[in-house]
């Protein structure tokens, strides 16, 4: 009986303390911000309906994207020039969109402090709200932006794959086709559309675009911030 009484009192003290710890908020991140150039390829056609908030082609959209931080900070850590990548897939229109999963990649050529900063950012909102989280890896994330806005853009993700995006043009061959106010998970104001070629494979998720089976390409910029109070 004594043993039972001791166990009971131990539980009555331990359980409330556990509940308090469980209710404590996760440590807040320092303030962070980034101005980003992005290159994305996905399984829709060049007339990607997702940009208009409609159901994707084939019933789903699988994509791989690269993001180069032109200017950025995480607390006192500079993120200028650092790149990161994102793999994801979703179904549905804007009204009933369902994110299936996302995975992220930090540039292994960045410093340890920069990699740690990116891992902290990509582990929090809005990134951790987009479906099942498959993890964060260090890869060589490289984005090549041409001097001419109508020339080919390149996205390389280490040994996982390489993609190209050829911007589409209209009557004026020197002006790329653009969509204003696209539907996007990040605050992108304008997207240049194009066709994508190349291969990528990770987490048993594949993208394989050829000249006969091109994917969609989106090029743009956005600013994002978070953390702090």
ABEGO torsion letter per residue (X at the ends): XAAAAAAAAAAAAAAAAAAAAAABBBBBBBBBBBBBBBBBBBABBABBAAAAGBBBBGGBBBBBBBBBBABBBBEABBABGBBBBBBBBBBEBAAABBBABBBBBBBAABBAAAAAAAAAAAABOAAAABEBBAEBBBBBBBBBBBABAABBBBBBBEAAEBBBBBBBBBABAABBBBBBGBBBABBBABBBBBBBBEBBBBGGBBBBBBAABBBBBBBBBBBBBBEEX
